[in-house]
Amino acid sequence: MDELKIGDRVEIHLDQKFGELAGWYGGVVTRIEPYSEHRSFHWVRLDAEAQAALKVIEISVFNPKHIRKAARS
């Protein structure tokens, strides 16, 4: 995985434990909080559509499998 930086457009994944809300959502990395030498919390400000669906503005992602750089259009 490419190293993520503040300002990067990303997609975050909510797994099956989120029920009907499971899936990929877009947003922008707003801050990165190191946890260990190899992992960090990535805080993502969600896009308006994701905010409306999830009822949150910002979310933290710890598992690197649940965050990816957004495809460029």
All heavy atoms as a GROMACS GRO file, in nm:
protein
  595
    1MET      N    1   0.084  -0.119   0.000
    1MET     CA    2   0.000   0.000   0.000
    1MET      C    3   0.088   0.123   0.000
    1MET      O    4   0.187   0.130   0.070
    1MET     CB    5  -0.090   0.000   0.124
    1MET     CG    6  -0.178   0.124   0.132
    1MET     SD    7  -0.291   0.125   0.271
    1MET     CE    8  -0.191   0.208   0.392
    2ASP      N    9   0.050   0.223  -0.080
    2ASP     CA   10   0.120   0.351  -0.078
    2ASP      C   11   0.101   0.416   0.058
    2ASP      O   12  -0.004   0.402   0.121
    2ASP     CB   13   0.062   0.445  -0.185
    2ASP     CG   14   0.092   0.398  -0.326
    2ASP    OD1   15   0.192   0.327  -0.343
    2ASP    OD2   16   0.017   0.435  -0.417
    3GLU      N   17   0.202   0.489   0.102
    3GLU     CA   18   0.191   0.560   0.228
    3GLU      C   19   0.090   0.674   0.213
    3GLU      O   20   0.094   0.751   0.118
    3GLU     CB   21   0.326   0.616   0.269
    3GLU     CG   22   0.322   0.682   0.404
    3GLU     CD   23   0.460   0.724   0.451
    3GLU    OE1   24   0.559   0.669   0.404
    3GLU    OE2   25   0.465   0.815   0.534
    4LEU      N   26  -0.003   0.680   0.306
    4LEU     CA   27  -0.105   0.784   0.302
    4LEU      C   28  -0.055   0.909   0.371
    4LEU      O   29   0.020   0.902   0.469
    4LEU     CB   30  -0.233   0.735   0.370
    4LEU     CG   31  -0.301   0.616   0.303
    4LEU    CD1   32  -0.416   0.566   0.390
    4LEU    CD2   33  -0.351   0.654   0.166
    5LYS      N   34  -0.098   1.025   0.318
    5LYS     CA   35  -0.060   1.153   0.374
    5LYS      C   36  -0.185   1.236   0.399
    5LYS      O   37  -0.290   1.212   0.338
    5LYS     CB   38   0.033   1.227   0.278
    5LYS     CG   39   0.163   1.154   0.248
    5LYS     CD   40   0.251   1.229   0.153
    5LYS     CE   41   0.212   1.224   0.010
    5LYS     NZ   42   0.202   1.103  -0.062
    6ILE      N   43  -0.173   1.334   0.486
    6ILE     CA   44  -0.284   1.427   0.510
    6ILE      C   45  -0.319   1.494   0.378
    6ILE      O   46  -0.231   1.535   0.302
    6ILE     CB   47  -0.244   1.531   0.617
    6ILE    CG1   48  -0.227   1.459   0.751
    6ILE    CG2   49  -0.348   1.642   0.627
    6ILE    CD1   50  -0.171   1.544   0.861
    7GLY      N   51  -0.447   1.501   0.349
    7GLY     CA   52  -0.496   1.559   0.223
    7GLY      C   53  -0.523   1.458   0.114
    7GLY      O   54  -0.584   1.493   0.013
    8ASP      N   55  -0.479   1.334   0.130
    8ASP     CA   56  -0.503   1.230   0.029
    8ASP      C   57  -0.652   1.195   0.024
    8ASP      O   58  -0.717   1.181   0.127
    8ASP     CB   59  -0.426   1.102   0.061
    8ASP     CG   60  -0.279   1.108   0.024
    8ASP    OD1   61  -0.238   1.203  -0.046
    8ASP    OD2   62  -0.204   1.018   0.066
    9ARG      N   63  -0.704   1.177  -0.098
    9ARG     CA   64  -0.839   1.125  -0.117
    9ARG      C   65  -0.831   0.974  -0.099
    9ARG      O   66  -0.745   0.908  -0.156
    9ARG     CB   67  -0.893   1.158  -0.256
    9ARG     CG   68  -0.920   1.306  -0.269
    9ARG     CD   69  -1.053   1.346  -0.328
    9ARG     NE   70  -1.162   1.255  -0.326
    9ARG     CZ   71  -1.262   1.256  -0.235
    9ARG    NH1   72  -1.263   1.342  -0.136
    9ARG    NH2   73  -1.361   1.171  -0.245
   10VAL      N   74  -0.920   0.922  -0.017
   10VAL     CA   75  -0.920   0.779   0.014
   10VAL      C   76  -1.062   0.724   0.011
   10VAL      O   77  -1.160   0.798   0.005
   10VAL     CB   78  -0.857   0.751   0.153
   10VAL    CG1   79  -0.711   0.790   0.155
   10VAL    CG2   80  -0.935   0.820   0.264
   11GLU      N   81  -1.068   0.593   0.018
   11GLU     CA   82  -1.193   0.521   0.040
   11GLU      C   83  -1.172   0.435   0.163
   11GLU      O   84  -1.065   0.375   0.180
   11GLU     CB   85  -1.227   0.434  -0.081
   11GLU     CG   86  -1.256   0.515  -0.205
   11GLU     CD   87  -1.277   0.428  -0.326
   11GLU    OE1   88  -1.210   0.324  -0.339
   11GLU    OE2   89  -1.361   0.464  -0.409
   12ILE      N   90  -1.272   0.434   0.251
   12ILE     CA   91  -1.266   0.351   0.370
   12ILE      C   92  -1.371   0.242   0.359
   12ILE      O   93  -1.475   0.261   0.296
   12ILE     CB   94  -1.284   0.434   0.500
   12ILE    CG1   95  -1.420   0.504   0.504
   12ILE    CG2   96  -1.174   0.536   0.512
   12ILE    CD1   97  -1.507   0.452   0.612
   13HIS      N   98  -1.342   0.127   0.417
   13HIS     CA   99  -1.432   0.013   0.408
   13HIS      C  100  -1.493  -0.019   0.544
   13HIS      O  101  -1.421  -0.032   0.643
   13HIS     CB  102  -1.359  -0.111   0.356
   13HIS     CG  103  -1.449  -0.227   0.336
   13HIS    ND1  104  -1.454  -0.332   0.423
   13HIS    CD2  105  -1.539  -0.254   0.239
   13HIS    CE1  106  -1.544  -0.420   0.380
   13HIS    NE2  107  -1.596  -0.374   0.269
   14LEU      N  108  -1.625  -0.029   0.546
   14LEU     CA  109  -1.696  -0.079   0.664
   14LEU      C  110  -1.737  -0.222   0.632
   14LEU      O  111  -1.799  -0.246   0.528
   14LEU     CB  112  -1.818   0.008   0.694
   14LEU     CG  113  -1.790   0.155   0.722
   14LEU    CD1  114  -1.919   0.228   0.754
   14LEU    CD2  115  -1.690   0.173   0.834
   15ASP      N  116  -1.703  -0.314   0.720
   15ASP     CA  117  -1.729  -0.455   0.692
   15ASP      C  118  -1.870  -0.497   0.734
   15ASP      O  119  -1.953  -0.414   0.771
   15ASP     CB  120  -1.622  -0.546   0.752
   15ASP     CG  121  -1.612  -0.534   0.903
   15ASP    OD1  122  -1.708  -0.488   0.968
   15ASP    OD2  123  -1.506  -0.572   0.958
   16GLN      N  124  -1.897  -0.626   0.728
   16GLN     CA  125  -2.031  -0.680   0.750
   16GLN      C  126  -2.089  -0.650   0.887
   16GLN      O  127  -2.210  -0.652   0.905
   16GLN     CB  128  -2.036  -0.831   0.721
   16GLN     CG  129  -1.958  -0.916   0.818
   16GLN     CD  130  -1.810  -0.928   0.784
   16GLN    OE1  131  -1.762  -0.870   0.687
   16GLN    NE2  132  -1.737  -1.003   0.864
   17LYS      N  133  -2.005  -0.618   0.985
   17LYS     CA  134  -2.060  -0.587   1.117
   17LYS      C  135  -2.140  -0.456   1.115
   17LYS      O  136  -2.212  -0.428   1.209
   17LYS     CB  137  -1.951  -0.584   1.224
   17LYS     CG  138  -1.855  -0.471   1.217
   17LYS     CD  139  -1.749  -0.483   1.326
   17LYS     CE  140  -1.640  -0.381   1.304
   17LYS     NZ  141  -1.526  -0.405   1.390
   18PHE      N  142  -2.131  -0.379   1.007
   18PHE     CA  143  -2.209  -0.256   0.991
   18PHE      C  144  -2.340  -0.282   0.916
   18PHE      O  145  -2.412  -0.188   0.881
   18PHE     CB  146  -2.127  -0.148   0.921
   18PHE     CG  147  -2.016  -0.096   1.008
   18PHE    CD1  148  -1.890  -0.154   1.006
   18PHE    CD2  149  -2.037   0.011   1.094
   18PHE    CE1  150  -1.788  -0.107   1.087
   18PHE    CE2  151  -1.936   0.060   1.176
   18PHE     CZ  152  -1.811  -0.001   1.172
   19GLY      N  153  -2.370  -0.410   0.891
   19GLY     CA  154  -2.497  -0.447   0.829
   19GLY      C  155  -2.516  -0.382   0.693
   19GLY      O  156  -2.428  -0.386   0.609
   20GLU      N  157  -2.632  -0.320   0.674
   20GLU     CA  158  -2.666  -0.261   0.544
   20GLU      C  159  -2.577  -0.141   0.509
   20GLU      O  160  -2.577  -0.096   0.395
   20GLU     CB  161  -2.813  -0.219   0.540
   20GLU     CG  162  -2.849  -0.111   0.638
   20GLU     CD  163  -2.998  -0.082   0.642
   20GLU    OE1  164  -3.078  -0.175   0.634
   20GLU    OE2  165  -3.032   0.037   0.655
   21LEU      N  166  -2.501  -0.091   0.605
   21LEU     CA  167  -2.409   0.021   0.579
   21LEU      C  168  -2.272  -0.026   0.532
   21LEU      O  169  -2.185   0.056   0.503
   21LEU     CB  170  -2.394   0.108   0.704
   21LEU     CG  171  -2.521   0.178   0.751
   21LEU    CD1  172  -2.495   0.250   0.883
   21LEU    CD2  173  -2.574   0.273   0.646
   22ALA      N  174  -2.251  -0.158   0.524
   22ALA     CA  175  -2.122  -0.210   0.480
   22ALA      C  176  -2.092  -0.162   0.339
   22ALA      O  177  -2.181  -0.145   0.257
   22ALA     CB  178  -2.124  -0.363   0.484
   23GLY      N  179  -1.963  -0.138   0.313
   23GLY     CA  180  -1.921  -0.095   0.180
   23GLY      C  181  -1.809   0.006   0.187
   23GLY      O  182  -1.753   0.034   0.294
   24TRP      N  183  -1.774   0.062   0.071
   24TRP     CA  184  -1.667   0.160   0.059
   24TRP      C  185  -1.725   0.300   0.056
   24TRP      O  186  -1.826   0.325  -0.012
   24TRP     CB  187  -1.586   0.134  -0.066
   24TRP     CG  188  -1.502   0.011  -0.058
   24TRP    CD1  189  -1.535  -0.114  -0.100
   24TRP    CD2  190  -1.371   0.000  -0.001
   24TRP    NE1  191  -1.434  -0.203  -0.074
   24TRP    CE2  192  -1.331  -0.134  -0.012
   24TRP    CE3  193  -1.283   0.092   0.058
   24TRP    CZ2  194  -1.207  -0.179   0.033
   24TRP    CZ3  195  -1.161   0.047   0.102
   24TRP    CH2  196  -1.124  -0.089   0.089
   25TYR      N  197  -1.659   0.393   0.128
   25TYR     CA  198  -1.702   0.533   0.136
   25TYR      C  199  -1.583   0.624   0.112
   25TYR      O  200  -1.472   0.596   0.159
   25TYR     CB  201  -1.761   0.563   0.274
   25TYR     CG  202  -1.888   0.485   0.303
   25TYR    CD1  203  -1.883   0.361   0.365
   25TYR    CD2  204  -2.012   0.536   0.268
   25TYR    CE1  205  -1.999   0.289   0.392
   25TYR    CE2  206  -2.129   0.466   0.295
   25TYR     CZ  207  -2.121   0.342   0.357
   25TYR     OH  208  -2.236   0.273   0.383
   26GLY      N  209  -1.608   0.736   0.045
   26GLY     CA  210  -1.500   0.830   0.014
   26GLY      C  211  -1.480   0.936   0.119
   26GLY      O  212  -1.570   0.967   0.198
   27GLY      N  213  -1.359   0.992   0.118
   27GLY     CA  214  -1.326   1.101   0.209
   27GLY      C  215  -1.183   1.146   0.189
   27GLY      O  216  -1.116   1.109   0.093
   28VAL      N  217  -1.136   1.230   0.283
   28VAL     CA  218  -1.002   1.288   0.278
   28VAL      C  219  -0.935   1.267   0.413
   28VAL      O  220  -0.996   1.292   0.518
   28VAL     CB  221  -1.010   1.439   0.245
   28VAL    CG1  222  -0.872   1.503   0.249
   28VAL    CG2  223  -1.074   1.462   0.110
   29VAL      N  224  -0.808   1.226   0.411
   29VAL     CA  225  -0.732   1.209   0.534
   29VAL      C  226  -0.709   1.347   0.596
   29VAL      O  227  -0.656   1.437   0.531
   29VAL     CB  228  -0.596   1.138   0.507
   29VAL    CG1  229  -0.513   1.129   0.635
   29VAL    CG2  230  -0.618   1.000   0.447
   30THR      N  231  -0.749   1.363   0.723
   30THR     CA  232  -0.733   1.491   0.792
   30THR      C  233  -0.620   1.489   0.894
   30THR      O  234  -0.562   1.593   0.924
   30THR     CB  235  -0.862   1.534   0.863
   30THR    OG1  236  -0.901   1.432   0.955
   30THR    CG2  237  -0.973   1.559   0.762
   31ARG      N  238  -0.592   1.374   0.952
   31ARG     CA  239  -0.478   1.363   1.044
   31ARG      C  240  -0.439   1.216   1.057
   31ARG      O  241  -0.518   1.127   1.029
   31ARG     CB  242  -0.506   1.427   1.178
   31ARG     CG  243  -0.610   1.362   1.262
   31ARG     CD  244  -0.633   1.447   1.390
   31ARG     NE  245  -0.720   1.382   1.483
   31ARG     CZ  246  -0.852   1.393   1.485
   31ARG    NH1  247  -0.912   1.468   1.396
   31ARG    NH2  248  -0.923   1.329   1.574
   32ILE      N  249  -0.315   1.196   1.101
   32ILE     CA  250  -0.261   1.062   1.119
   32ILE      C  251  -0.198   1.057   1.257
   32ILE      O  252  -0.113   1.139   1.290
   32ILE     CB  253  -0.157   1.029   1.011
   32ILE    CG1  254  -0.221   1.038   0.871
   32ILE    CG2  255  -0.094   0.892   1.035
   32ILE    CD1  256  -0.123   1.031   0.756
   33GLU      N  257  -0.245   0.963   1.339
   33GLU     CA  258  -0.194   0.947   1.475
   33GLU      C  259  -0.119   0.814   1.484
   33GLU      O  260  -0.181   0.708   1.478
   33GLU     CB  261  -0.309   0.948   1.576
   33GLU     CG  262  -0.382   1.079   1.582
   33GLU     CD  263  -0.500   1.078   1.678
   33GLU    OE1  264  -0.523   0.976   1.747
   33GLU    OE2  265  -0.570   1.179   1.683
   34PRO      N  266   0.013   0.820   1.499
   34PRO     CA  267   0.091   0.696   1.510
   34PRO      C  268   0.046   0.614   1.631
   34PRO      O  269   0.018   0.669   1.738
   34PRO     CB  270   0.234   0.745   1.528
   34PRO     CG  271   0.234   0.885   1.476
   34PRO     CD  272   0.098   0.939   1.504
   35TYR      N  273   0.039   0.484   1.612
   35TYR     CA  274   0.005   0.390   1.720
   35TYR      C  275   0.127   0.308   1.757
   35TYR      O  276   0.154   0.286   1.874
   35TYR     CB  277  -0.110   0.301   1.675
   35TYR     CG  278  -0.147   0.196   1.777
   35TYR    CD1  279  -0.221   0.229   1.890
   35TYR    CD2  280  -0.107   0.064   1.761
   35TYR    CE1  281  -0.254   0.133   1.985
   35TYR    CE2  282  -0.139  -0.032   1.855
   35TYR     CZ  283  -0.213   0.002   1.966
   35TYR     OH  284  -0.246  -0.092   2.060
   36SER      N  285   0.196   0.261   1.656
   36SER     CA  286   0.318   0.182   1.677
   36SER      C  287   0.412   0.214   1.562
   36SER      O  288   0.382   0.298   1.477
   36SER     CB  289   0.286   0.032   1.680
   36SER     OG  290   0.248  -0.012   1.551
   37GLU      N  291   0.523   0.146   1.558
   37GLU     CA  292   0.620   0.170   1.451
   37GLU      C  293   0.561   0.141   1.312
   37GLU      O  294   0.600   0.202   1.213
   37GLU     CB  295   0.743   0.083   1.474
   37GLU     CG  296   0.855   0.106   1.376
   37GLU     CD  297   0.977   0.021   1.406
   37GLU    OE1  298   0.993  -0.024   1.521
   37GLU    OE2  299   1.056   0.000   1.313
   38HIS      N  300   0.464   0.049   1.306
   38HIS     CA  301   0.414   0.005   1.177
   38HIS      C  302   0.268   0.040   1.149
   38HIS      O  303   0.220   0.015   1.039
   38HIS     CB  304   0.431  -0.148   1.164
   38HIS     CG  305   0.572  -0.190   1.180
   38HIS    ND1  306   0.669  -0.168   1.084
   38HIS    CD2  307   0.637  -0.253   1.282
   38HIS    CE1  308   0.785  -0.215   1.125
   38HIS    NE2  309   0.768  -0.267   1.246
   39ARG      N  310   0.196   0.094   1.248
   39ARG     CA  311   0.054   0.122   1.227
   39ARG      C  312   0.015   0.257   1.285
   39ARG      O  313   0.076   0.304   1.380
   39ARG     CB  314  -0.031   0.012   1.289
   39ARG     CG  315  -0.013  -0.118   1.211
   39ARG     CD  316  -0.096  -0.228   1.257
   39ARG     NE  317  -0.230  -0.222   1.204
   39ARG     CZ  318  -0.321  -0.314   1.230
   39ARG    NH1  319  -0.291  -0.416   1.307
   39ARG    NH2  320  -0.442  -0.305   1.182
   40SER      N  321  -0.087   0.314   1.224
   40SER     CA  322  -0.137   0.444   1.267
   40SER      C  323  -0.288   0.447   1.253
   40SER      O  324  -0.348   0.371   1.177
   40SER     CB  325  -0.079   0.555   1.178
   40SER     OG  326   0.060   0.562   1.190
   41PHE      N  327  -0.348   0.539   1.327
   41PHE     CA  328  -0.489   0.571   1.306
   41PHE      C  329  -0.495   0.677   1.198
   41PHE      O  330  -0.425   0.779   1.207
   41PHE     CB  331  -0.553   0.626   1.435
   41PHE     CG  332  -0.577   0.523   1.540
   41PHE    CD1  333  -0.487   0.506   1.643
   41PHE    CD2  334  -0.690   0.443   1.537
   41PHE    CE1  335  -0.508   0.411   1.742
   41PHE    CE2  336  -0.713   0.347   1.635
   41PHE     CZ  337  -0.622   0.332   1.737
   42HIS      N  338  -0.574   0.655   1.095
   42HIS     CA  339  -0.594   0.753   0.989
   42HIS      C  340  -0.734   0.812   1.006
   42HIS      O  341  -0.833   0.740   0.999
   42HIS     CB  342  -0.581   0.687   0.851
   42HIS     CG  343  -0.442   0.646   0.819
   42HIS    ND1  344  -0.387   0.529   0.866
   42HIS    CD2  345  -0.347   0.708   0.748
   42HIS    CE1  346  -0.262   0.520   0.823
   42HIS    NE2  347  -0.235   0.627   0.752
   43TRP      N  348  -0.740   0.942   1.035
   43TRP     CA  349  -0.868   1.010   1.050
   43TRP      C  350  -0.911   1.063   0.915
   43TRP      O  351  -0.833   1.129   0.844
   43TRP     CB  352  -0.854   1.124   1.151
   43TRP     CG  353  -0.845   1.072   1.291
   43TRP    CD1  354  -0.733   1.035   1.359
   43TRP    CD2  355  -0.954   1.046   1.378
   43TRP    NE1  356  -0.766   0.988   1.484
   43TRP    CE2  357  -0.901   0.994   1.499
   43TRP    CE3  358  -1.092   1.062   1.367
   43TRP    CZ2  359  -0.982   0.959   1.607
   43TRP    CZ3  360  -1.172   1.027   1.476
   43TRP    CH2  361  -1.117   0.976   1.593
   44VAL      N  362  -1.036   1.030   0.878
   44VAL     CA  363  -1.088   1.062   0.746
   44VAL      C  364  -1.216   1.144   0.761
   44VAL      O  365  -1.309   1.103   0.830
   44VAL     CB  366  -1.118   0.932   0.667
   44VAL    CG1  367  -1.182   0.964   0.532
   44VAL    CG2  368  -0.989   0.851   0.649
   45ARG      N  369  -1.217   1.262   0.697
   45ARG     CA  370  -1.339   1.342   0.688
   45ARG      C  371  -1.416   1.288   0.568
   45ARG      O  372  -1.369   1.293   0.455
   45ARG     CB  373  -1.309   1.490   0.670
   45ARG     CG  374  -1.436   1.574   0.664
   45ARG     CD  375  -1.403   1.723   0.657
   45ARG     NE  376  -1.524   1.800   0.658
   45ARG     CZ  377  -1.588   1.841   0.768
   45ARG    NH1  378  -1.539   1.811   0.886
   45ARG    NH2  379  -1.698   1.912   0.760
   46LEU      N  380  -1.532   1.233   0.596
   46LEU     CA  381  -1.611   1.167   0.493
   46LEU      C  382  -1.674   1.267   0.396
   46LEU      O  383  -1.704   1.382   0.434
   46LEU     CB  384  -1.720   1.083   0.558
   46LEU     CG  385  -1.670   0.969   0.647
   46LEU    CD1  386  -1.784   0.911   0.728
   46LEU    CD2  387  -1.603   0.862   0.564
   47ASP      N  388  -1.697   1.222   0.275
   47ASP     CA  389  -1.771   1.302   0.177
   47ASP      C  390  -1.915   1.319   0.225
   47ASP      O  391  -1.964   1.242   0.308
   47ASP     CB  392  -1.772   1.231   0.041
   47ASP     CG  393  -1.633   1.222  -0.022
   47ASP    OD1  394  -1.544   1.299   0.017
   47ASP    OD2  395  -1.616   1.136  -0.112
   48ALA      N  396  -1.984   1.420   0.171
   48ALA     CA  397  -2.120   1.453   0.214
   48ALA      C  398  -2.215   1.333   0.206
   48ALA      O  399  -2.295   1.311   0.297
   48ALA     CB  400  -2.174   1.570   0.131
   49GLU      N  401  -2.205   1.254   0.099
   49GLU     CA  402  -2.294   1.138   0.083
   49GLU      C  403  -2.270   1.037   0.195
   49GLU      O  404  -2.363   0.979   0.249
   49GLU     CB  405  -2.272   1.071  -0.053
   49GLU     CG  406  -2.291   1.162  -0.173
   49GLU     CD  407  -2.167   1.245  -0.205
   49GLU    OE1  408  -2.052   1.200  -0.184
   49GLU    OE2  409  -2.186   1.359  -0.250
   50ALA      N  410  -2.143   1.013   0.228
   50ALA     CA  411  -2.109   0.919   0.334
   50ALA      C  412  -2.153   0.972   0.470
   50ALA      O  413  -2.204   0.896   0.554
   50ALA     CB  414  -1.959   0.890   0.333
   51GLN      N  415  -2.137   1.103   0.492
   51GLN     CA  416  -2.181   1.164   0.617
   51GLN      C  417  -2.330   1.144   0.637
   51GLN      O  418  -2.376   1.109   0.746
   51GLN     CB  419  -2.149   1.313   0.620
   51GLN     CG  420  -2.002   1.344   0.633
   51GLN     CD  421  -1.974   1.494   0.632
   51GLN    OE1  422  -2.058   1.575   0.667
   51GLN    NE2  423  -1.853   1.530   0.591
   52ALA      N  424  -2.407   1.164   0.531
   52ALA     CA  425  -2.552   1.148   0.540
   52ALA      C  426  -2.590   1.003   0.570
   52ALA      O  427  -2.677   0.976   0.652
   52ALA     CB  428  -2.617   1.195   0.410
   53ALA      N  429  -2.524   0.910   0.505
   53ALA     CA  430  -2.556   0.768   0.523
   53ALA      C  431  -2.514   0.716   0.661
   53ALA      O  432  -2.588   0.642   0.724
   53ALA     CB  433  -2.490   0.685   0.413
   54LEU      N  434  -2.396   0.759   0.707
   54LEU     CA  435  -2.340   0.704   0.830
   54LEU      C  436  -2.368   0.788   0.954
   54LEU      O  437  -2.343   0.745   1.066
   54LEU     CB  438  -2.188   0.688   0.814
   54LEU     CG  439  -2.143   0.597   0.700
   54LEU    CD1  440  -1.992   0.601   0.684
   54LEU    CD2  441  -2.192   0.455   0.722
   55LYS      N  442  -2.414   0.911   0.933
   55LYS     CA  443  -2.444   1.004   1.044
   55LYS      C  444  -2.320   1.039   1.126
   55LYS      O  445  -2.327   1.062   1.246
   55LYS     CB  446  -2.552   0.946   1.137
   55LYS     CG  447  -2.677   0.897   1.067
   55LYS     CD  448  -2.760   1.011   1.012
   55LYS     CE  449  -2.896   0.966   0.966
   55LYS     NZ  450  -2.908   0.936   0.827
   56VAL      N  451  -2.204   1.043   1.059
   56VAL     CA  452  -2.080   1.090   1.120
   56VAL      C  453  -2.005   1.175   1.018
   56VAL      O  454  -2.021   1.156   0.897
   56VAL     CB  455  -1.988   0.975   1.169
   56VAL    CG1  456  -2.051   0.897   1.281
   56VAL    CG2  457  -1.949   0.884   1.057
   57ILE      N  458  -1.924   1.267   1.069
   57ILE     CA  459  -1.847   1.355   0.981
   57ILE      C  460  -1.708   1.299   0.957
   57ILE      O  461  -1.655   1.302   0.846
   57ILE     CB  462  -1.839   1.497   1.041
   57ILE    CG1  463  -1.980   1.557   1.046
   57ILE    CG2  464  -1.744   1.586   0.961
   57ILE    CD1  465  -1.990   1.686   1.123
   58GLU      N  466  -1.648   1.248   1.064
   58GLU     CA  467  -1.509   1.200   1.058
   58GLU      C  468  -1.502   1.064   1.126
   58GLU      O  469  -1.574   1.038   1.222
   58GLU     CB  470  -1.420   1.301   1.129
   58GLU     CG  471  -1.273   1.285   1.104
   58GLU     CD  472  -1.191   1.398   1.164
   58GLU    OE1  473  -1.213   1.434   1.281
   58GLU    OE2  474  -1.104   1.449   1.092
   59ILE      N  475  -1.414   0.980   1.075
   59ILE     CA  476  -1.400   0.844   1.128
   59ILE      C  477  -1.252   0.808   1.129
   59ILE      O  478  -1.176   0.854   1.043
   59ILE     CB  479  -1.483   0.745   1.044
   59ILE    CG1  480  -1.494   0.610   1.110
   59ILE    CG2  481  -1.429   0.733   0.903
   59ILE    CD1  482  -1.600   0.520   1.049
   60SER      N  483  -1.211   0.727   1.226
   60SER     CA  484  -1.072   0.680   1.228
   60SER      C  485  -1.067   0.538   1.176
   60SER      O  486  -1.157   0.457   1.201
   60SER     CB  487  -1.013   0.688   1.369
   60SER     OG  488  -1.075   0.595   1.454
   61VAL      N  489  -0.961   0.510   1.103
   61VAL     CA  490  -0.940   0.377   1.046
   61VAL      C  491  -0.805   0.327   1.093
   61VAL      O  492  -0.703   0.392   1.073
   61VAL     CB  493  -0.945   0.382   0.892
   61VAL    CG1  494  -0.923   0.244   0.833
   61VAL    CG2  495  -1.075   0.442   0.843
   62PHE      N  496  -0.804   0.210   1.157
   62PHE     CA  497  -0.680   0.154   1.209
   62PHE      C  498  -0.629   0.040   1.120
   62PHE      O  499  -0.509   0.029   1.095
   62PHE     CB  500  -0.702   0.102   1.352
   62PHE     CG  501  -0.578   0.046   1.415
   62PHE    CD1  502  -0.471   0.127   1.445
   62PHE    CD2  503  -0.570  -0.089   1.446
   62PHE    CE1  504  -0.355   0.075   1.503
   62PHE    CE2  505  -0.456  -0.141   1.505
   62PHE     CZ  506  -0.349  -0.058   1.534
   63ASN      N  507  -0.719  -0.042   1.070
   63ASN     CA  508  -0.680  -0.158   0.990
   63ASN      C  509  -0.644  -0.112   0.848
   63ASN      O  510  -0.729  -0.061   0.776
   63ASN     CB  511  -0.796  -0.259   0.986
   63ASN     CG  512  -0.758  -0.388   0.918
   63ASN    OD1  513  -0.670  -0.392   0.834
   63ASN    ND2  514  -0.827  -0.495   0.956
   64PRO      N  515  -0.520  -0.132   0.806
   64PRO     CA  516  -0.480  -0.086   0.672
   64PRO      C  517  -0.556  -0.153   0.558
   64PRO      O  518  -0.560  -0.100   0.447
   64PRO     CB  519  -0.330  -0.118   0.665
   64PRO     CG  520  -0.303  -0.212   0.776
   64PRO     CD  521  -0.410  -0.195   0.879
   65LYS      N  522  -0.620  -0.268   0.586
   65LYS     CA  523  -0.701  -0.334   0.482
   65LYS      C  524  -0.831  -0.258   0.456
   65LYS      O  525  -0.899  -0.284   0.358
   65LYS     CB  526  -0.734  -0.478   0.523
   65LYS     CG  527  -0.612  -0.567   0.528
   65LYS     CD  528  -0.651  -0.706   0.571
   65LYS     CE  529  -0.527  -0.794   0.582
   65LYS     NZ  530  -0.562  -0.928   0.629
   66HIS      N  531  -0.867  -0.165   0.546
   66HIS     CA  532  -0.993  -0.094   0.535
   66HIS      C  533  -0.977   0.049   0.485
   66HIS      O  534  -1.070   0.130   0.496
   66HIS     CB  535  -1.066  -0.094   0.670
   66HIS     CG  536  -1.112  -0.230   0.709
   66HIS    ND1  537  -1.161  -0.258   0.833
   66HIS    CD2  538  -1.117  -0.348   0.641
   66HIS    CE1  539  -1.195  -0.385   0.841
   66HIS    NE2  540  -1.168  -0.441   0.724
   67ILE      N  541  -0.862   0.080   0.428
   67ILE     CA  542  -0.841   0.213   0.371
   67ILE      C  543  -0.754   0.200   0.247
   67ILE      O  544  -0.659   0.121   0.245
   67ILE     CB  545  -0.780   0.310   0.475
   67ILE    CG1  546  -0.780   0.453   0.423
   67ILE    CG2  547  -0.644   0.264   0.520
   67ILE    CD1  548  -0.750   0.558   0.531
   68ARG      N  549  -0.789   0.276   0.144
   68ARG     CA  550  -0.710   0.274   0.020
   68ARG      C  551  -0.720   0.410  -0.045
   68ARG      O  552  -0.817   0.484  -0.026
   68ARG     CB  553  -0.761   0.166  -0.076
   68ARG     CG  554  -0.903   0.193  -0.126
   68ARG     CD  555  -0.954   0.078  -0.210
   68ARG     NE  556  -1.089   0.106  -0.260
   68ARG     CZ  557  -1.170   0.014  -0.307
   68ARG    NH1  558  -1.131  -0.112  -0.313
   68ARG    NH2  559  -1.289   0.048  -0.351
   69LYS      N  560  -0.615   0.443  -0.122
   69LYS     CA  561  -0.619   0.568  -0.198
   69LYS      C  562  -0.731   0.557  -0.300
   69LYS      O  563  -0.752   0.451  -0.360
   69LYS     CB  564  -0.486   0.595  -0.269
   69LYS     CG  565  -0.382   0.650  -0.176
   69LYS     CD  566  -0.266   0.706  -0.254
   69LYS     CE  567  -0.166   0.768  -0.158
   69LYS     NZ  568  -0.056   0.831  -0.227
   70ALA      N  569  -0.802   0.667  -0.317
   70ALA     CA  570  -0.912   0.668  -0.414
   70ALA      C  571  -0.856   0.668  -0.555
   70ALA      O  572  -0.751   0.728  -0.581
   70ALA     CB  573  -0.999   0.790  -0.391
   71ALA      N  574  -0.926   0.601  -0.643
   71ALA     CA  575  -0.886   0.600  -0.784
   71ALA      C  576  -0.899   0.741  -0.841
   71ALA      O  577  -0.994   0.813  -0.810
   71ALA     CB  578  -0.974   0.503  -0.863
   72ARG      N  579  -0.803   0.780  -0.920
   72ARG     CA  580  -0.808   0.914  -0.981
   72ARG      C  581  -0.902   0.912  -1.099
   72ARG      O  582  -0.908   0.816  -1.173
   72ARG     CB  583  -0.669   0.956  -1.025
   72ARG     CG  584  -0.577   0.962  -0.906
   72ARG     CD  585  -0.443   1.014  -0.945
   72ARG     NE  586  -0.358   1.002  -0.826
   72ARG     CZ  587  -0.275   1.094  -0.788
   72ARG    NH1  588  -0.262   1.203  -0.856
   72ARG    NH2  589  -0.203   1.078  -0.679
   73SER      N  590  -0.977   1.021  -1.111
   73SER     CA  591  -1.072   1.026  -1.225
   73SER      C  592  -1.029   1.125  -1.328
   73SER      O  593  -0.942   1.204  -1.311
   73SER     CB  594  -1.211   1.060  -1.174
   73SER     OG  595  -1.210   1.165  -1.082
   0.00000   0.00000   0.00000
